[in-house]
């Protein structure tokens, strides 16, 4: 069964610039493995050395966070929309009014 995977900008260099790709799989784990088969190098960006999704990468199936479902064993079906969303962090160490200086 084919699912559509939305690719975040930092990973698009691995998908020939595509922002969405179609991949076969019945679980998130299978989808990630099949992404790697088609787009070598993408899995190491998404998963750690144990094959687990990195803590700063979030996966959504039809807008449902897989962390609240069955993680990588979350089932997917034909036509599902999967989003890969890397966490973004930032901030400033400035304190007081210094932080408003431009």
C-alpha positions in Angstrom: 0.0 0.0 0.0 1.3 3.4 -0.9 1.4 6.4 1.4 2.4 10.0 0.8 5.3 11.3 2.8 5.9 15.0 3.2 9.6 15.7 3.2 10.9 18.7 5.3 13.2 21.2 3.6 16.4 19.9 5.2 15.9 16.4 3.8 14.8 17.4 0.2 18.4 17.2 -1.1 18.0 13.5 -0.5 14.7 13.3 -2.5 15.9 15.2 -5.5 14.1 18.3 -4.3 10.7 16.6 -3.9 8.6 17.9 -1.0 6.4 14.8 -1.1 7.1 11.3 -2.2 5.0 8.1 -2.4 6.3 5.0 -0.6 5.0 1.5 0.1 4.7 0.2 3.7 2.2 -1.0 6.3 3.9 0.5 9.3 6.0 3.6 9.9 9.1 1.3 10.3 8.4 -0.2 6.8 7.9 3.3 5.3 11.2 4.5 6.7 13.0 1.4 5.4 11.5 1.9 2.0 12.4 5.6 2.0 16.0 4.5 2.6 15.7 2.0 -0.3 14.6 4.8 -2.7 16.5 7.7 -1.1 19.8 6.5 0.3 21.0 8.4 3.4 17.6 9.6 4.5 17.3 7.0 7.3 20.5 8.0 9.1 19.1 11.5 9.3 15.8 10.3 10.7 16.9 7.4 12.9 19.6 6.7 15.4 22.2 3.9 15.2 19.6 1.5 16.8 17.0 2.3 14.1 14.8 4.3 16.4 13.4 7.6 15.3 15.5 10.4 16.6 14.1 12.4 19.6 14.0 15.6 17.6 12.1 14.2 14.6 8.4 13.9 14.8 6.2 11.7 12.6 2.5 12.3 12.0 0.0 10.0 10.3 -2.9 12.1 9.1 -2.0 14.7 11.7 -1.8 12.2 14.5 1.5 12.1 16.4 2.9 8.5 16.3 4.3 9.0 19.8 0.7 8.7 21.0 -0.1 5.8 18.8 2.3 2.9 18.4 5.5 4.8 17.5 7.3 3.0 14.6 4.8 0.1 14.7 1.9 2.5 13.9 -0.1 1.0 11.0 -0.6 3.0 7.9 -3.0 2.4 5.0 -3.2 3.2 1.4 -3.4 7.0 0.8 -2.4 8.0 4.3 -0.5 11.3 4.6 2.7 11.1 6.7 4.5 14.2 7.8 8.1 14.2 9.0 8.7 17.3 11.2 12.1 18.1 12.6 12.0 20.0 15.9 13.3 23.6 15.7 14.7 25.3 18.7 16.3 28.7 19.2 16.5 31.6 21.5 18.9 34.1 23.0 21.2 34.2 25.9 20.7 38.0 26.2 19.0 39.3 29.2 17.3 42.5 30.0 16.9 45.2 27.3 19.9 43.9 25.4 17.7 41.4 23.6 15.9 44.2 21.9 18.9 45.8 20.3 19.0 45.5 16.6 
